[in-house]
Amino acid sequence: MSAIGVLRIAISLAVVFLLVKPLGAYMARVYEGRRTLLDPVLRPLERLLYRLCRIDPNEDMTWQTYTIAMLVFTIAGELLLYGFQRLQPILPLNPQGMSAVSPDLSLNTAMSFTTNTNWQNYGGETTLSYFTQMAGLTVKNFVSAAVGLAIMVALIRGLARRSAQAIGNFWVDTVRSCLYVLLPLSVVLALALASQGVVATLSPYKTAALLQPTSYEQSITDAGGKPVLDAKGQPKTKTVKVTDQVIAVGPAASQIAIKELGTNGGGFFNVNSAHPFENPTPFSNFLEMVAILLLPAAVCYTFGKMIGDTRQGWALLAAMTLIFLPLLAVTEGFEQAGNPALRPLGVSQTAGPLQPGGNMEGKEVRNGIVDSALWAAATTATSNGSVNSMHDSYTPIAGMVPLVLMHLGEVIYGGIGTGLYDMLVFVILAAFVAGLMVGRTPEYLGKKIEAFEMKMASVVVLVMPTIVLIGTALGVATASGRAGVSNPGPHGFSEILYAYTSQGNNNGSAFAGLNGNSPFYNDVGAVIMWLGRFWEIVPVLAIAGSMAAKKKVPPSPGTLPTHTGQFVAWLAAVIIIVGALSFLPALALGPIVEHLLLQAGTLFK
């Protein structure tokens, strides 16, 4: 990696880490109900929402009540988004006359955006109206992220409280997440992105005349859509001359802001943040890159403030970074090394004054390898899922890194809220194992870790690998699954593995060579996204309720400190071991064997 590349990565991460403390402290004040700078503006609006919805903000919920409220809210939102897509032709703000979305794709998209996955088996500019994009997807981007933050705060309260039966109010936590955290940050970022050229308009698509008209051969079809054959049995074609181009526009800036800040990731346009109308300049790329990492990193400090020991928060952030940086270096290194299949052809892949070098397939020249690799690692570490390059075009080992980051459970920064509560589950697991190794009752933050907490933690840790591997097996073993694969050999397997890894972890990025818009992939993917989200949330809330009811145990000389470098290293080792044991065989069948074959000169057509 060049010195300039290191500097660019260092600046991006430095800005994120410098903002962790002030933003994390602000969020702690929000969730503790203390006064903030935005109270004069937002507190009246918050009270109005409570009155309109008949919510008692002083009600403290048990974990069971909290769970029911969350599920009711989620299911209602899913049904609404499904309806928006099916009724799209008769709803307003549809200047391009988009037709109704098919039932299976509507189901998949509703599940996707409700679970904060934002997996997209469609192209936004060719499928969805402005109304569906704004009232459906953008709203879901806010509330799905807010739900993740609410669950995180509930678990933090469970760890901080003692001898308590309640863990907070779901409605208050969700409203405050939207009003005080997500909305102000999104307004600022949307304005900044619009200033860089990200489109923000409700006008219809534009038509521009081509400077150099072109033509192509188009198949002639009959009334039933079947090809018309000539006397020799070959399909008839006609020459079509193209003199203009339709340029898709729309209200993108607002959706791009929350898609990055809320670790949602769904693009307004089909190619996501590789599109110049979503990410037009180096500065917009920098802003979006920082936005992806900002809140997942800041909530670590929020955790430390809310439990009264910021050292614990810094320890979690250190463990995340300890795993993230080496994997980022692997991605950048293998991409910069280039494609070994091109070396025998005499193709230069060395960086120089006139070329970036390395493997530039699937990357925007304006972003280059460093910014593309940093984005690829960050978007899969945080469960964001947005892309500014095509992961399917990465070299096998570089493409494996996004898979590994998801296989570790999306805890390396992770999704907004979800990353922290999943990381805390790993902390409970690591503390339990460490306690058994030294012959003491395991505890964390003065709370004993007992059988119930370990059962729930085991469910959280095991559910993701289970659904991902079952989904991958179905994709490989069934004709419907194999029909979507566009690449033969191990890379085709990697495409299926990546799809279900992304959906099971609520990430949303893809090896885009897989054709996922089929009833099989839409329906199976919808189920996996739902299970990946809520089969983790419910056990996490159960842990929160159980820990809140416990008394705190005074520390003793034998108490395991969980804020030291030693525990950080132990926690990182536990995360890696669990991820490696779960997915190493699958990775061996995909990117690892593909890498070995590529080095040997074996290619697939």
N, C-alpha and C positions, 0 to 999 in steps of 0.2 A: 504494500500500500504506500502511495506517495505521501510526502509530508503535507501536501495540500489536502489530500483525502483525509488524513488523520485530523488535520485542523478543522475541516468542515464537520466531521463527526463530533469532535470535541466541543465545538461551539454549540451545536444543537443540543447535546446532552448537558452542557454547562448551563444553558438557559433554562432547561427543564429543572435541573437540580436547584438552581438559584430561586426558582419560583415555588419549590416544594414547601418551604417553611411558611411564607406568608399566606399562600393559598390554603395549605393544610390547616393553619391556625384559624383562618376565616371560616372554613367549613366546620371546624369543631364548634365555633361560636354559633353557627347556624343550627346545628343539630342539638346543641345544648339549650337552645331557646334564648340565648343572650343577644343583646343589642348589637346590630351591625350598622355600617354606613348606609346600607340600602333600606333600612327600616322605615324612614319617613316616606319613601315611595312605595315600598312593597308590602309593608305590614297592613295598611288599609285594604289592599287588594287580597291579601291572604285571608283576612277576617271575612271579607265579602264572600270569598269562595266557600268558606266553612258554613256561613249562613245559608247560602244558596243550596249547598249540598247536604245541609242538616248534619254536619259533622261536629262532634264535641271534641275540640282539640285537647281537652284535659283528660280524656279517657286514656287509660293505660291498658294495653291489650296483653293477654297471655299469648304464648307462642302459637297456640291452636287458633285463636281468634285472628291473630296477625296473618297466619297462613290462609285462612278462609277469605279474608278481605283481599289479600293479594291475588288469589286464584279467581275470585269473582271479577275483580277489576280487569285481570288479564283476559279472561274468556270473553267478557263483554267487548273489549277492544279488538280481539280477533274477529268476532262476528261482524263488527262494524267495518273493519278494513276489508274483510271478504265481500261484504255488501257493496262497498265503494267500487271494487273492481268489477263485480258482476253487473252493476247498474251504471257503469261509466258512460255509456252513450247518452243517457238521459240526464246526467248530472252536469252542472255548469263548468265553465273554464275548460272547455275541450275544443280549442280552435282547430285542431288537426282532425277532429272527428274520429278519435280512437274508438275502436269497437270494444265490446265486452271481453274481458279476459276469461280464458277457459276455466272450468271448475277446478281442475287439478292444479293449474298454475296459480289460481287465486288462493287456493288452500295453502300451497307451499309458500307463497309470498306473505300471506297473513301470519302464518306460523313463524316465518323467518324474521319479520320485522317486530313481531310481538316478543320474541325471545332474544332480541338484540343480536341476532345472527346476521341479518341482511344478506343472506344468500340470494342471488338473483339469477333465475333461469330465464331471463328476458332482457331485452335492451330497453332502457327507460324511455328513450326518445322515440321508439317505434311502438311502444306498448301502452304507456300510461298517460293519462291526461294531466294537465296542470293541477286540477282539483285533487285527483288521486295522489299525485306526488306531494302536494302541500298538506291537505286535510287528512290524508291517510298516512303516507310514509314519514313525512317530517314530524307530524305529531307523535307517531310511534317512536321515532328516534328519541324524542324527549322523554316520553313516559317509560319506555323500556329501560333507558339508562337510569331514570329516577328510581325505578323498582330495584335495580341492582344496588344503587346507593342506599335505599331503604333497608334492604336485607343486610347489607354491611353494617349499617348503624345499629340494627337490632342485635347483631352478634356482638358488636363492641359493647353495647349496654349489658348484654348477658355476661360478658367477662368482667365488666367494671362493677356491676351491682352485686350486692350480697343479700342473701335471704329474701329475695324478691320473687314475686310471682309473675311480673309483667316485664315486657321488653320494649315498650313504646307504643306509638300509634302509627299504623301503616299509612293512613291518609295524611297525617301531618308530615311524616317523613318524606312521602312522595311529593306532596305539594311544595314543601320547602326545598327539596332537591331541584325541582323545576324552576321555581321562582327566584331563589337566592343564589343558585350555583349555575345551572345549565343555561338559563335564559340570558343573564347579563353577559356571561362569557361568549355566548353565541352571537349576541348582537354586535359586540366589539369585533369578533373574528369575521362575521359576515360583511361588515362595513370595510374591514381591511382587505378582504378577498375581492370585494367588488371594486375597490380602488385599483386592484392589480389586473382587472379585466375579467374576473369570473362573472358570467352573465347573470342578470337579475331583471327579468322582464316577463310580462304576461302577454306580449304580442305574439302573433302566429309565427311559425317558422319562416325564415327568409329565403328568397331565391336569388342566386347570383349567377351571372353569365360566366361561362368558362373562357379563359383567355385562349385555350387550345382545345376546341371541341374534339371529342373522341367517339368511337363507335364500338359495338360489340355484337356478337351473334346471340340471338334469343330464340329459345325453342318455341315452336308453334304447337299449341295445345287445342284440343277439342272442347266442347261445352262441358265435359266432365273433368277437364283438367289433365287428361292423358295426352302424351306426345303424339303428334300426327306423323306417320311414317311415309317415306317416299317409296318409289317402285322397288328399290333395293332393300327396303326394310329399315332404312336409317332414319333417325328423327329429322324432320324438316326444321329449318331455322330461318330467321329473317334478320337482316341487319338493322340495328337500332342506333340512330345517331344521338349522342348526348351533347347538348349545347349549354345546359345550365345545371346547377347543383342546388339542392335544397339543404339549407343550413339550419340545423336544430338549435333552438335557443330555449329560454324558459327561466323560471324563478329558481335558479340553481344555487346562488350564493348562500341563501339561508339554510338550504339542506346540506351543503358541503360543510358549513360551520359545525352544525350539530352532529353530522356523521363522523367527524374527526374527534370532537370533544367528548361525545357520548360513546366512543368506541363502537359505533354502529357499522360504518364502512360502506353502506350501500350507495352506489354512484347514481347521480342524476342521469348521466350518460353511460352508455354501455361499457366503455373502456375505463370508466371510473376516473381516478386522478391522473391517468395518462392523457386524458382529453385536455386540449388547450383551453377549453371554456370552463373547466373545473380547476385547472392548475396551470395557469399561463406563464408564470415567471419564476425565476429562482427564489424570489422573496416569498411568493405564494407557496412554493414547495417547502420552504423553511418554516413558514407559519403553520402549515398543515402538519408537518412533521413534528413540531413542538406540541401542537394540539393533541396529536395521537397519544403522546407519552405523558402529558401534563397531569391530568386528573388521576390516572392510575398510580402515578408516583406520589402525588400530593396526599392521597388518602392514607398513605403510610404515616405521615406526620399527624393527620387528623386522628388516627388510631392512638398514637402516642399521647396526644393531648387529652383525649377523652378518657383514657385509663389512668392518667396522671403520671406517666413515665415515658417521655419522648424517646428515651434510649431504645425502647422496644420497637417503636416505629422505624427508627433509623436502622436497627438491625434487620428488619424485614426488607427495607429498601436495599441494604447492602447485599443481602442474599440474592435478591432479584438481579442486581447489577453484576454480581459475581458470576452468574450463569449467562447473562445476556451478552456481555462483552466478548467472551471467547467465541460464542456462536456467531456473533456479528462478524468477527474477524475471519471465521471459516467461510462465510457467505461471500464476503468481499474478496478474499484471497482466491477462491476457486473461480469466481467470475472474472477476476482480473487475469487469471492464468489462461483463460480462453478455452476454446474447444479443441481437444487433441485430434479430432477427425480432420481438421483443416490444416494441420501441420504438414502432412505429406504432400499437400497441394501447393505448398510454398506461400500460403497466405500469411502475411505478417499480422500478428496479434499483439505486437509490442506497442505500448503507449508512446506517443511522440507528439511533436508540435502540431501535426495535422490529423491525428486520430487518437481516440481515447484508449485504443487497444482492448484486449480481453474479449469476452463474449458479449457483444452488443445486440444479439438477437433478442427481440421482444422489449427493447428499451428505447426510451426517448433519448435522442442525442443530447437534447438540452439538459437532461438529468444526469446522464452518464452512469457509470457503474457504481460509484461511491454512494450517490444519493438514492439510486435504485436499491442497492443492497441494504442500506440503512433502513429504508422504508419497508422492504420485504421482511427484515428481522423485527422491526418495531411493530408492524401491523399484525404479525402472528404472535408476537410476545404479548400484546395487549388485547387480543381478541377483537381488534378493530376490523380487519378484513379488507380495508380499502387498498388499492394498489396504484403505483405509478409506473409499473412495468409488469410484464407478463411472466408469472412464476413458472408457467409451463415451459418456457424457453430457457430456463436456467440450466446450467450443467448439473449432472445428477447429485453431487454432494451439496452444491449450493442450494439446489431445490429441496434437498432433504432437511436443511436447517429449519425452514418454516414448518415442516412437518414435525420435527423434533420439538420445537417451541410449543406447538399445539399439543403434542403427546405428553408433555410435562404437566398438562392440566390447565394451561392458560393462567399460570400463577406468576410468571416472570413479568411483573407489572400487571398483566391480566386485564380483563374488562373492567369498566368503571364500576367499582363496588365488588363485582364478582371476583376479580383477581385477588383482592384482599381477603375476602371471606374464604376463598379456596386456599389461599396461602395459610390462613390461620388454622384450617383443617390439617394441613401438612405440619404446622407447628405443633398441634396437639399430638399428631402421630409421632413426630420426632421426639417430643418431650416424653411421651409414653415409652417408646423404645429405649431412650436414654435412661429413664428411671428404672426400668427393669434391668438394664445392664449393670447398674450400681446397687441394685437391691433395695430401692426405696419406692414408696408410693409415688407414682408420677403426678406432677402438678404443674400448672401454668398460671402465672399471675396470682399465686396464692390459692388457686382452686384445684382440688383434687380431680384428676382425670380417672374416671371409673368406667365400668363396663358399658353403660348406656352411651357415653360420649364416644367410646371406641367403636361401638357398633354403628353409630350414625356416621362417624368419620370414615369407616370402612365402606359404607354405602356410597359416600361422596367420591371416594378414591376409585372405587371399582366400577361405578355405573358408566363412566365415560369410555374406558377401554372396552367394556362389554358391548355397548351399542355401536361403537365405531367398528369393531372387528366383526360383529354380526352383520352390519350393513355392508361392509366390504366383501364378506363371504357371499352374501346374496347377489351383490353386483357382479362378482366373478363367476358364480355358479349358474346364474340364470341367463337365458337368451336375451331377455329385456335389458338386463344390466350390461351385457357385453355389446349390445347394439349401439350404446352411446359412446363406445371407445373409438377414438379416431387414430390412435397410435398402437401398433402391435408391440409385442414383447413386454419387457418389464416396465417400460414407461406407461403402457396402457394400464397395468396394475397400479402403478403409482397414482394415475389420474383418479381411479376409483377410490383408492385409499385416502387420497387427499380430500376428495369430495366429502366422504363420511367423517373424516377427521375434522374438517372445517365445520360441518353441520353439528356433529356431536359436541364440539367445543364452543358452539355459538360464535364462530369466527366470521365466516362468510366469504373468505378469499377462495380461489380455485385454481387448479390446473385447468385452464379454460379450453383445452383440447377435448374435454369430455362434453358431449351433448347431453345436458341434464334436463332439457325441457321435453320430458316424456312422462306419461302417467306413472311409470315405474319410479323414476328418480324424483318426481314431484311428491308422490304419496309417501314413499319410504323416507325421503328426506324430511318431510313434514313431521312424521312420527319421531324421527331421531332428534330433530331440533327441539321438539317439545320435551322429550325425555331428558335430553342433555341439559336443559334449563331447569326443569322443575323437580326432577329426581335428585338434583343437588340442593335446590333451595329449601325444600321441605326438611331434609335432615339437618341442614345448617340452622334453620329456625328451631328445630328440636334441641340442638346443642345449645343454642342461645338460651332457651327456656330452662334447660337443665342447669347450665352454669350460673344463671341468675339466681337460682334458688339455693345455691351452695353458700356456705360460710367461707370466709377467707382464713387460710391457715398461715400463722405467722412464719416468716422465713427462719430457717435454721442453718447451721453450718453445712448441712448436707443438701440444702436446696440447690437445684440446678439453675445457675444464672442463664437467662435466655436473651441477654443483650450483649453478650461478649462475642469476640471474633471466633472463639471456639465453637459456640453454638451456631453462629452464622454458617460456618463451614459444614457442621453436622447437618443442618437443615438443608443446605444445598445438596449434600450427598444423598440424603433421603429422597429428595425430589427427583434427582437424576436416576437413582437406583429403581425407584418405582416406575418411572417412565421407560427406562431401558428394559426392564423385565417384562413390561406389558407389550411393547411394540417392536423390540429388536428383531424378532423373526419376520414380522411384516416388512420392516425396512430392508431386511436382507433380501427379500423377494422382489423389492422394487428398486429404489435408488442405489442401494449398495451394489447389487449385481449389475445394474445398468452401468455404473461407474467402471466396474471391472471389465465389462465387455467393451465399453468405449475405449478404455486404455489399450485393449487388445486389438482394436480396429474393427470390432464387430458392430455393424449397423443394421437397423431394421427399416424396411420400406413398407 
